[in-house]
Amino acid sequence: MSTETPRSLLQRLRVKHTQPQIAEMLGIDERTVRRWEKGDVTCPPYLADVFRIHLGRPSGGDEFTFVDLFAGIGGIRKSFEGIGGRCVFTAEWNKFARQTYAANFGEHPEHTFAEDITEVASDEVPDHDVLLAGFPCQPFSIAGVSKKNALGRAHGFEDETQGTLFFDVARIIDAKRPGVFLLENVRNLLSHDRGRTFEVIRRTLEDELGYHITYKVMDARQWVPQGRRRVLIIGFDGERGEMPAFDFDLVKTPSVAPLMRDVLHPEDGSERPEPPYTTSTGAVDPRYTLTPHLWRYLRDYAAKHRKAGNGFGYGLVGPDDVARTLSARYYKDGSEVLVSRGPRRTPRRLTPRECARLMGFPDNFVIPVSDTQAYRQFGNSVVVPMVSAVAEALHPFILEYAETELPAAS
């Protein structure tokens, strides 16, 4: 367990940087940094990993290379750049996600950006040490229908995963043999189709491709103030040796779990205004307040389901609460996470900046898209500090595997 607080990390960072420099890094007001450092205001826990990144290795280093498949807005990339990795290939089909990704990561002459991974041949993907993929979980056919091609019967994993996006992950792993991979998905992947879907994935990765895998459902609650469970699957190339002594118990968690007050706009003038999310005084823009009609509908809907014995309904939070899981459908009515504005006052939605914070993105993360697209993007994203903690634990194993040569072909 890490014993360093965000404030102590900030104080260490102040040895290397001035308050204005740190404010510029985070995209916040210098006054806020000063108040954090003095202890007048609690430094948000989600910034701990950001401070560690600035204290340690530079972002986007050259210790190892990685590819970012089904990249979304780059949450996993931020985590692995933070431990010294360099991204050499990205694939993301959604044009709005690509817009946000480009605004935050730019372009590099040695980096390739593909839109549709299903149309990219495996040999077009650069060699890399680590493969990262937050692949969607499409229905898996396990009927065992043989697939043929001009060269004869297809490989085993092609029989059962052809037509799913996991197949594209598998074929690239098979062709490029990265030393390490990390895959991320919803926790229900383990139970989908009574466990048979995950068994296809496990058998593909271990039996067909020869990787040693370990996996765990992790809850981001220790890093951000929301309950959010995701399964992480880590694999090591079996052709390079025995399974290393990696265990998810190596992942360090913050000593104090954050609350909603750590992500909500303070609305007291201490935060630099960020139009269109906040006004010139720092208050949340009124457009995020629900209309009376929508608020009445959500209350009636919740009451109807309570009467029927169901748990459906809105989720109302205040500064000392923990939110439900932020979903990609948040743009529709915001019902899963509504912010209380006090008794007899209509609640409001989170702003996109608050959603970014709820997913662990720093305040200098650029949001160049509409609110609707931003809500979708953050609802689909990984929780950055949780993946960063996993990346930190993986780091020595990545370096070990990056230096281990594949055996010569016989």
N, C-alpha and C positions, 0 to 999 in steps of 0.2 A: 504494500500500500504506500502511495506517495504521501509524504508528510509536508511537502512544501505547499503553502497556500498561494493563491494568485497574487496576493500582496507581496509575499516574500520573493516570488519570481519577478514581479515588477521592480522591486528594489534592487535585485541583482541586475536586471536589464538597465537600470538607471546608471550603473557603473559604465556602461558602454554607450548609452544614448541619452540625450537631453529629453526633457518633458515635451518640448515641441516636436522633436523627432518621433517620439513614441506616439504622440497624438496624430501625426501624419501617417504613421504605419497603420493605425487602427481606424483612421478616418473619423476621429472624434475631436472634441474641443480640448485644448490644453488644460483648461480649468478642471475638467473631469479627471485627467491623469493626476493632477496635483492633489485633488481630493482623495483619490484612491491611495496615493502614496502616503498621505498624512493619516489615513484611516478615518477621515470624516464620513466617507461613503464606502460601503463594501464593494470591493472589486469583484465583478461577476466571475463565478467559477469557470464558465465556459472559455474564458480567456487564458486559462492556465496553459493549455497546449499551444496557443499562439505565442505566448511568452517563451515557452520552451524551444519552439522552433527558432525564434530570433536569438535565443541564447546559445543554441547549438549549431548544427550544420546549416549552411545556407540552403534556401529553397531552390529546388531544381539543380542539384549537384550532379556529380559524375561518379558516384560510388557504384551505381548500378543503373541499368536501363529497364524501363517497363512499358507495357502497352496498356491502354485504357479503353476497354470495350464496353459498349452500352454505357457510355460515359456520363450521360445526363449533363449536369452542370459542373462536373469535375470534383465532387466531394472526395471520392477515393483518391483522385490524383493529388489533391492538396495534402492529404495525409502522407502519401509516399514521396512527394517532393520534400516534405518536411523532414524526412530522414535521409535525404541526400540522393534521391533517385531522379533520373531524367526521363521524361516521357518522350518516346520516339514514334508513337502511333496512337491515334485516337479514332474511335468509331462511335457515331451517334446519329440516328436517323432524324430526330425531331429538329426542325429548323429553328424553333424558338430556343430550345436548349442549346443548340450550336451557337446562337447569338450570345447567350449569357456566357457560355464557355469561352468564346473568342474574346469577349470583353474583359475577362479575368485572366486569361492565360496567353492571349496574343498568338503570334505565329513564330515559328523558328524554322530556318532552312532545313534542318535535319529532322523535322517533325512532319508526319503525314496525317491528314485528317480525312477519313473516309465517312461517307454518309450512311451507306447501307452495307453492313458487314456481310450480308448474304451474297453480295455481288463482288466481294473481294476474294481473289484467289489466295490461298495460304502463302504462296511464295512471294506475294506482294507485301506481306507483313514483315517488317524488319526483324532481325534477330533481337532477342531481348532476354533479360535475366528473370523478370517477373511478369506474369500475366495477371491483370486485374479485370474483373467483369462483374457488374451488377446485372446479370442477365435476367430477362423477364421469364416467368414460369408459364410457358404455354402447355396445353394438354399434350401428354406423352402417349404415343401409341405403343403398347407393349404386346401387340398381337403376334409379333414374331414373324411378320411377312417378310420373306427374303427380298432384298433389293439387288438387282443385277445391273451391271453396266458393261461396257464394251470389253473391259478387262477381266470380267468374271464376277464372282460373288463379292459383294461389298464387305467391308470390315464389320465386325460385330456391332460396334457402337452405331454404325450407320443404319443397321437394321432397325434399331429401336428409337433412334433420336432424329432420323432424317425428317425434315419438315418442322422441327422445333428450333428455336434460337440457341438452345444448348448445343445442338449439333455444330454450330459455327464456332463456339468456344472449344469444343472437343477436337474439331479438325485442325484448328490452329495450334492447340497444345500438341497434338499428334505430329504436326509438321515441324514445329519450331522447338519443341522440347525445352521450354523454360525451366530453370532450376526450381522455381517456386511459383505457385499461383494462389490467388485469393479470389473466391467467388462469394457474392452476397445475394441473398434472396429473402423473401418473406418467410416467417417461421413455419407457415403452413406447408411449405415445400416438403417438410419431413413427413407430414401426415396425408398429403394429397394422394387420392386414390388408394387409401388404406396402406400407405407406405410404399406402394409399388413404383411410384414416380421416382422417389429418392433412391430406391434400390437400382433402378436403371442408371441413374447418375453415378451412384457409388460403383456399380459394376463397370461402367464405362471408364471411369477415372482410374480405378484400381486394377481391375482384371484385364481390360483391353489396352489401356494406355500405360499401365505399369507405374502409377504414382502412389505414394503413401499419403493417405488423407486423414485429416482430423477435422472435426467440426463441432460447433457449439451454437446454441441459441443464446444470444446476448441481449440484455436489456439496457438501453441507453440511459436509463433513469439516473445512473450515477454521474453522468456527464451533462445532461440537459434536463430541464423540468418537464419531461413528458415520459409516459410509459410507451416504449417503442421496442418491440422485440424483432430481431432479425437473425437469420442463420448465416454464419460465416463458415465457409469451407476452405481449408488451407491444404495445399498439396505440395509434396516434395518429389522430385524426379527419382524414381526407384533405380534408374540406370546409373545414378551417381553414388549409390551407396545405401546404407541402412537408413531407416527413419530417424531423423535427428530428435534430440530430446526436447522438442517444442511441446509446450503445454499451455492451454489458455489461462492457467493459473499464473503464468508469467506476466499477464497483462495487468498493469497498474491502474488502479481506480482512484479517483479523487477522494480525499478524506472527508469532504463535505459535499453532499448532493445539493445542487442548486434548486431554487424555487422560481416561480414565475416573475417575482420582482427583479430577478437578474436578467430578464429578457424584455420586460415591458418598458415602454417609453416612460420616463419618470414624470413628464409633464409639469415639472417645477422650474423649468428654465435652465437646469444644469446640463442639459444635452443640447448640442448644436442642432438647430432646426434642419430638417431634411425634407423639403417639399418633394413630392406631394403627400408624404406620409405624416409629417407634422407641420404645424403652422409656424409663423415667425416667433411665437412665444414658446414653442416647444410642445404645445398641446397636440394631441392626435387630431388629425383633420376630421371634421364632422361627417364626411362621407363614409367613414368606416362604422358609424353608428347604425344599427339596424332600424329599418322603418317600423313604425308601430304595427303595421299590418303583418310584416314578416315575424316580428317578435310574438304577436298574438297567435299566429299560425304555429310557431314552434312550441309554444306553451300548450296549446290545445292538442297538438300531436303527441307531446310527451304525456299529457294527462290521459289521453286515450289508451296509450300503450301501458301505462302504469295500471290502469283499471283492468287491462287484459292480462296483467302479470308479466309483461315484457319489460326489458331493460332499455328499450329504445328511447331516445330523447336527446336534448341538447346538453352540453357540458359547460357549466358556468365556473369561471375561475377568477380568483383575486390574487394579490401579490404573494400570499403565503401558500398557494396551492400548487399542484402538479397537474399538467394538462393530460388529456387523452392523446392518443396517437394522431398526429397531424397527417391527414390523407390528401391525396391528389384531388379529391373532390371538394376541397375546402372552399374553392371559389363559388360553389353553388349557393350555400347559405351560411357557411361558417359555423354550423351548429355544434360540431364536436369540440370547438374551443372558442367560447364567447367570453369576453372580458367584462366583468361586472363594473358598472359605473356608479354603484351605490343604490340604496333602496329607492324604489319607485322611479328609477331611471332606466331607460332602454339600454341594454348592453351593446357592445361593439365587437366587430371582428378584430382579429390581429391585423396589423399592417404587414406588408411583405417584409419590411425590415425586422419586425418582431418574429416572423416566421423564419427568417434567415438565422436569427439568434437562437431560436428554438431548435434549429438543426446544427448549431455550433459553428456557423460561419461568422468570421469577424466582420466588424462594421465597415471595413474598407472593401468588402465584396460588392462588386458592381451589379446592380439589378437594372438591366437596360430594357426590360420587357414590360408589358402591361401587367396589371395586378392579377388578372385571370391566369396568365401564363406563369407568373411568379409563384402563385399559390400551387399550381400544378407541379412546378419544378421543385419547390422545396418539399412538397408532400411526397414526391417520388425519390428524394435524395437520401443519401446515407447521413448519419450523424457524424460529422467530421471528427470531433475529439475522441469519440469511441473508436473509430477506425484508426485514428492517429495513435491511440494507445496500443492497439493490436500491431500496427506497423512498427512501433518502437520495440515491442517484444520480439517481432520477427526479424528485426534488422540484422543481428549477428548471424542468423541462419541464412538470410539472403546473401550476405557477403561470403559466407562459407560455400554456399552452392554456386555462387557466381564464379568462384575461383576453382571449382571442381570441373574438370574436363569430362565431356561425355566419352565413353569408351569408343575406340575406333571400330568402325563397321567391319564386320567379318567378311 
